[in-house]
Amino acid sequence: MRTTQRKGDIAVSQAIARFTIMGYDVALPLTESASYDLIIDIGDELKRIQVRYTSVKEVALRRIHSNSKGYVVKKTKANAYDWLYIFKNTGEEYLIKSCLANRNSITPTLEHRLN
């Protein structure tokens, strides 16, 4: 398994645990093609969650896929997800309650920190 995929798996697992601790029901999309990684039920509505893993200060937001012609880099489209969850390799967790469309990256701040 590729290291990048493993890091993504770690971040999704941590997000599931965090949202469960927060009292939300968590669902997983059936497809890999969705622009979000989780769905959470916060009581009166559902939220689509994009999950990111990082080991550096700045978090990349672009999606990179490969196809028969090589790599394809895509920026996030407007309303692709509702919330962005970031898991840092040091155990820090961040939650940004908006979709960061058309951006290459973000540096999360203390106001976004969960723990």
Short mmCIF file of the C-alpha atoms (twelve columns), coordinates in Angstrom:
data_MODEL
# 
_entry.id   MODEL 
# 
loop_
_atom_site.group_PDB 
_atom_site.id 
_atom_site.type_symbol 
_atom_site.label_atom_id 
_atom_site.label_alt_id 
_atom_site.label_comp_id 
_atom_site.label_asym_id 
_atom_site.label_seq_id 
_atom_site.Cartn_x 
_atom_site.Cartn_y 
_atom_site.Cartn_z 
_atom_site.pdbx_PDB_model_num 
ATOM 1   C CA . MET A 1   0.000   0.000  0.000   1 
ATOM 2   C CA . ARG A 2   1.224   3.474  -0.806  1 
ATOM 3   C CA . THR A 3   2.230   5.724  2.065   1 
ATOM 4   C CA . THR A 4   -0.158  8.456  0.909   1 
ATOM 5   C CA . GLN A 5   -3.112  6.085  1.046   1 
ATOM 6   C CA . ARG A 6   -2.088  4.910  4.520   1 
ATOM 7   C CA . LYS A 7   -1.976  8.508  5.772   1 
ATOM 8   C CA . GLY A 8   -5.435  9.108  4.342   1 
ATOM 9   C CA . ASP A 9   -6.718  5.978  6.077   1 
ATOM 10  C CA . ILE A 10  -5.268  7.200  9.392   1 
ATOM 11  C CA . ALA A 11  -6.924  10.603 9.022   1 
ATOM 12  C CA . VAL A 12  -10.333 9.117  8.127   1 
ATOM 13  C CA . SER A 13  -10.133 6.724  11.097  1 
ATOM 14  C CA . GLN A 14  -9.297  9.589  13.438  1 
ATOM 15  C CA . ALA A 15  -12.135 11.692 12.011  1 
ATOM 16  C CA . ILE A 16  -14.624 8.862  12.552  1 
ATOM 17  C CA . ALA A 17  -13.452 8.534  16.164  1 
ATOM 18  C CA . ARG A 18  -13.586 12.305 16.785  1 
ATOM 19  C CA . PHE A 19  -17.075 12.790 15.349  1 
ATOM 20  C CA . THR A 20  -18.336 9.723  17.226  1 
ATOM 21  C CA . ILE A 21  -16.919 11.137 20.490  1 
ATOM 22  C CA . MET A 22  -18.706 14.411 19.671  1 
ATOM 23  C CA . GLY A 23  -21.976 12.428 19.581  1 
ATOM 24  C CA . TYR A 24  -22.563 12.424 15.818  1 
ATOM 25  C CA . ASP A 25  -23.566 9.437  13.719  1 
ATOM 26  C CA . VAL A 26  -21.001 8.830  10.955  1 
ATOM 27  C CA . ALA A 27  -21.594 7.350  7.494   1 
ATOM 28  C CA . LEU A 28  -19.171 6.515  4.694   1 
ATOM 29  C CA . PRO A 29  -19.894 7.192  1.001   1 
ATOM 30  C CA . LEU A 30  -20.103 3.994  -1.047  1 
ATOM 31  C CA . THR A 31  -17.937 5.394  -3.842  1 
ATOM 32  C CA . GLU A 32  -14.377 6.692  -4.048  1 
ATOM 33  C CA . SER A 33  -15.419 9.401  -6.504  1 
ATOM 34  C CA . ALA A 34  -17.229 11.603 -3.975  1 
ATOM 35  C CA . SER A 35  -15.540 14.912 -3.174  1 
ATOM 36  C CA . TYR A 36  -15.973 14.185 0.537   1 
ATOM 37  C CA . ASP A 37  -14.835 11.339 2.785   1 
ATOM 38  C CA . LEU A 38  -17.525 11.150 5.477   1 
ATOM 39  C CA . ILE A 39  -21.094 12.149 6.174   1 
ATOM 40  C CA . ILE A 40  -22.118 13.086 9.692   1 
ATOM 41  C CA . ASP A 41  -25.588 13.501 11.141  1 
ATOM 42  C CA . ILE A 42  -25.527 16.494 13.480  1 
ATOM 43  C CA . GLY A 43  -29.186 16.131 14.417  1 
ATOM 44  C CA . ASP A 44  -31.111 18.472 12.154  1 
ATOM 45  C CA . GLU A 45  -28.931 18.105 9.053   1 
ATOM 46  C CA . LEU A 46  -26.192 16.086 7.378   1 
ATOM 47  C CA . LYS A 47  -22.683 17.443 6.795   1 
ATOM 48  C CA . ARG A 48  -20.250 16.260 4.115   1 
ATOM 49  C CA . ILE A 49  -16.728 16.079 5.502   1 
ATOM 50  C CA . GLN A 50  -13.490 16.318 3.527   1 
ATOM 51  C CA . VAL A 51  -10.614 14.757 5.498   1 
ATOM 52  C CA . ARG A 52  -6.945  15.685 5.185   1 
ATOM 53  C CA . TYR A 53  -3.752  14.348 6.784   1 
ATOM 54  C CA . THR A 54  -0.694  16.546 7.152   1 
ATOM 55  C CA . SER A 55  2.779   16.403 8.617   1 
ATOM 56  C CA . VAL A 56  3.573   20.028 7.767   1 
ATOM 57  C CA . LYS A 57  2.137   23.420 8.685   1 
ATOM 58  C CA . GLU A 58  0.367   24.023 5.385   1 
ATOM 59  C CA . VAL A 59  -2.327  21.570 4.261   1 
ATOM 60  C CA . ALA A 60  -2.701  20.847 0.545   1 
ATOM 61  C CA . LEU A 61  -6.296  21.079 -0.646  1 
ATOM 62  C CA . ARG A 62  -5.848  19.973 -4.249  1 
ATOM 63  C CA . ARG A 63  -6.955  16.497 -5.265  1 
ATOM 64  C CA . ILE A 64  -4.467  14.536 -7.334  1 
ATOM 65  C CA . HIS A 65  -5.554  11.511 -9.365  1 
ATOM 66  C CA . SER A 66  -3.829  9.446  -11.978 1 
ATOM 67  C CA . ASN A 67  -5.286  8.218  -15.232 1 
ATOM 68  C CA . SER A 68  -3.935  6.749  -18.466 1 
ATOM 69  C CA . LYS A 69  -2.485  10.147 -19.445 1 
ATOM 70  C CA . GLY A 70  -0.705  10.791 -16.142 1 
ATOM 71  C CA . TYR A 71  -1.602  12.848 -13.101 1 
ATOM 72  C CA . VAL A 72  -4.613  15.149 -12.920 1 
ATOM 73  C CA . VAL A 73  -4.636  17.971 -10.380 1 
ATOM 74  C CA . LYS A 74  -8.010  19.427 -9.389  1 
ATOM 75  C CA . LYS A 75  -8.898  22.299 -7.124  1 
ATOM 76  C CA . THR A 76  -11.964 21.998 -4.924  1 
ATOM 77  C CA . LYS A 77  -15.186 23.208 -6.515  1 
ATOM 78  C CA . ALA A 78  -17.653 25.384 -4.612  1 
ATOM 79  C CA . ASN A 79  -19.948 23.395 -2.294  1 
ATOM 80  C CA . ALA A 80  -17.993 20.151 -2.816  1 
ATOM 81  C CA . TYR A 81  -18.098 19.515 0.940   1 
ATOM 82  C CA . ASP A 82  -19.412 21.273 4.063   1 
ATOM 83  C CA . TRP A 83  -16.623 20.896 6.632   1 
ATOM 84  C CA . LEU A 84  -12.886 20.232 6.416   1 
ATOM 85  C CA . TYR A 85  -11.323 17.970 9.086   1 
ATOM 86  C CA . ILE A 86  -7.514  17.995 9.321   1 
ATOM 87  C CA . PHE A 87  -5.468  15.433 11.234  1 
ATOM 88  C CA . LYS A 88  -1.838  16.325 11.859  1 
ATOM 89  C CA . ASN A 89  0.782   13.619 12.387  1 
ATOM 90  C CA . THR A 90  1.415   15.064 15.875  1 
ATOM 91  C CA . GLY A 91  -2.169  14.212 16.894  1 
ATOM 92  C CA . GLU A 92  -3.592  17.726 16.532  1 
ATOM 93  C CA . GLU A 93  -7.064  17.938 14.989  1 
ATOM 94  C CA . TYR A 94  -8.655  20.882 13.215  1 
ATOM 95  C CA . LEU A 95  -12.178 21.527 11.954  1 
ATOM 96  C CA . ILE A 96  -12.998 24.248 9.460   1 
ATOM 97  C CA . LYS A 97  -16.748 24.622 9.026   1 
ATOM 98  C CA . SER A 98  -16.733 25.749 5.405   1 
ATOM 99  C CA . CYS A 99  -15.728 24.598 1.928   1 
ATOM 100 C CA . LEU A 100 -12.440 26.072 0.790   1 
ATOM 101 C CA . ALA A 101 -13.073 26.203 -2.944  1 
ATOM 102 C CA . ASN A 102 -10.401 27.093 -5.509  1 
ATOM 103 C CA . ARG A 103 -7.577  27.161 -2.976  1 
ATOM 104 C CA . ASN A 104 -4.287  25.290 -3.145  1 
ATOM 105 C CA . SER A 105 -3.729  25.093 0.610   1 
ATOM 106 C CA . ILE A 106 -4.558  26.339 4.092   1 
ATOM 107 C CA . THR A 107 -2.613  26.796 7.302   1 
ATOM 108 C CA . PRO A 108 -4.996  25.887 10.150  1 
ATOM 109 C CA . THR A 109 -5.019  28.193 13.178  1 
ATOM 110 C CA . LEU A 110 -5.759  27.759 16.875  1 
ATOM 111 C CA . GLU A 111 -9.364  28.852 16.326  1 
ATOM 112 C CA . HIS A 112 -9.872  25.711 14.210  1 
ATOM 113 C CA . ARG A 113 -8.222  23.345 16.690  1 
ATOM 114 C CA . LEU A 114 -10.354 20.580 18.251  1 
ATOM 115 C CA . ASN A 115 -8.011  19.313 20.955  1 
# 
